[in-house]
Amino acid sequence: MATELDRVRGLIAPIAADLGLDLYDIERRGKVLRITIDTPPGSESGISLDSLSLATRLISRELDHEDPISGAYTLEVTSPGLERPLRTAAHFQREVGKDITVRLAGHAVAHGEDRRIDGKLVAADETTATVLTAGGDERTIQIDGVDKARTIFEWGPKPKPGKGPGNTRNKKEKQKS
């Protein structure tokens, strides 16, 4: 028997496909139905506000017409953002090659291993993901053992050596001149 979210997915997937978009995720938390859409994997840019607005109108109209959700809810149509959550195997597979941070569930951590893993996602399949850490170690994790994971976006260029905000030596030298 199909769940409410399966019925919603069946209604929304064709709309996203017709718009050239990817249905990234569907989740229901309390009275909020969150539909996350994005450009297809490998696209040059993210979803535009115009595309998001059009998708919202079409999705809202279809859900109002078909009424697949019992009870009152608030519809939220959004993009996954720059630091996108990774909840499914498809999410991990889509983001191979990107920097990620992962927090494992307590039961998924072997004795002596860190619960938090940061690094480059180098491989992913239906059940596992492999992360190359800064120390050069590869860690393969079970996706169903992930408590929370997301991509990491580097905001702007890193400061040049000696030019960062904490370097007061150069500021003091300039003041003396």
N, C-alpha and C positions, 0 to 999 in steps of 0.2 A: 504494500500500500504506500502510495506517494505521500510524503510529508508536505506540510505547507510550503516549506522552503523549496522542495523539489517542484511543486506546482508553480511557484513564483519564478524559479529558474527557467522552467519550460515556457513561460510567458515572456520573460525578459530577454533570453538569449537571442531569439530572432530579431528583436528590436535592436540590440547592440550590434549584431552582425550586419543588419541593413544599414546601420550608420557607420560601418567600418571600424567598430570599436570592439573591445574585448571585455566580457563580463568577468571581472577579476574576483569578486567575492560577494556573497550574500550572507548576512547574519541578522539575527533578531535578538535584541537585548531588551528585555522588558517590553515596553510599548513602542520601541523604535525598530523599524525595518530598514537596515542599512544596505543599500545596493552600491557596490564599488565597481566603477567602470574605468577603463583605461584604453590607450591606443594599443594596437597589437604589439606583441613582443618584437623588439628590434627596431621600433619606430624611431625616427630622428628626434621627435619632440613628444611632450606629454599631451594630455587632452586639453583642448581649449575650453574657455568658459562658454563660448557659443555652443560647442558640441555637448557640453555637460548640461546646459540649459535646455537644449532641444531634447536630449535623452530624458531628462527629468519630466518634461511635459508629456512625452510619448509613453513613458513607463507609468506615470501617474494615471493617465487616461486608460491604459490597458488594465491596470490593477483595479481601478474604479469599476470598469466594465465587467471584468471577470470575477472580482471579489474573492480571491483565493485565501485570504487571511481572515480568520474568525476574530471578532472583536475589533475594538478601536486600536489604531496604531498611527504612528507618525512616520512618513516616508522620508528617508534621507538618501539622496543620490549624490555620490561623492567620487573623487579620484583617490587612488591609494597614496598620493603624496610622494615627496622625494624620499622620505624614510618610511618605506612601505612595510606593513606587517607581513610576515611569512607564516601562514597557518596551515597550508596544504602542500602536498608533494608538488603540485603544479606550480605553486608560488616559488618554491625552492628551485625547480627546474627552469623557470623563467628568468631567475636572477643569477644564474651561474656566471661567474666572472666578476661579480660585484663584492664589495666589502660588506660583511654582515656582523651582527652581534647576536649571540644565542644564549639564552638561559635555560638550562636543562631542568626538568622536573627532578625532585629529590630521588625518586626510584630509578632514574635513568643514569645516575652518576655512579661510576665504579669507585671503589675505595681508592683514595689518593688522587683522584682526578678533580679538576676544577669544574665547578658548576657553570661558570660563565666562559664562553668561547668567543673570541673576536678574531676575524681574519677574512681571507678571500674565499668565497664559495667556489670550489673548483669542480665539483661534480654533484649531481643529484639524480635519484631515480624514484621509483614509486614508494620506497620505504626508508631510504637513507640519504644523507647529505654529507659531503666531505668538505671540511674547512681547512685551509692552509693557514696556520697561525703565524704571527710575526716571528716566532722563534724557529720557523721552518718545519714544524711538525704538522703532519696531516692527521686530523681527527675525523673519523667517520662516526656519525651519530644517527640514531634511529629518529625519524621524523615524529613518530608518535610519542617519543620521550621528550619532546621540546615543550617547555613551559611557555616561552615567549621568544620570538625572533623577529628581527627587522633588518632592512638594509641600512647602511650608514652612508650619509651624504656629507662630503667634505665641503664646508662652507667657505669658498674663496681660497686663494692661494695661501700656502703656509708662509709665515714671515721668513725673510732671509736671515741667515745666522747673524746675530748681533743687532738685528733691526726690530726685534719683537717688542711688544709693549712693556715687558718687564726689564728691558735693558736701560738702566738709568745712567750707565757710564757715559754713553754718547751724549745724553742730554746734559749732564754735568760739564762735559768737555766743551760743548757749544756755549753754555752759559758763561764759562770762564773766558772765552774768546772775545 
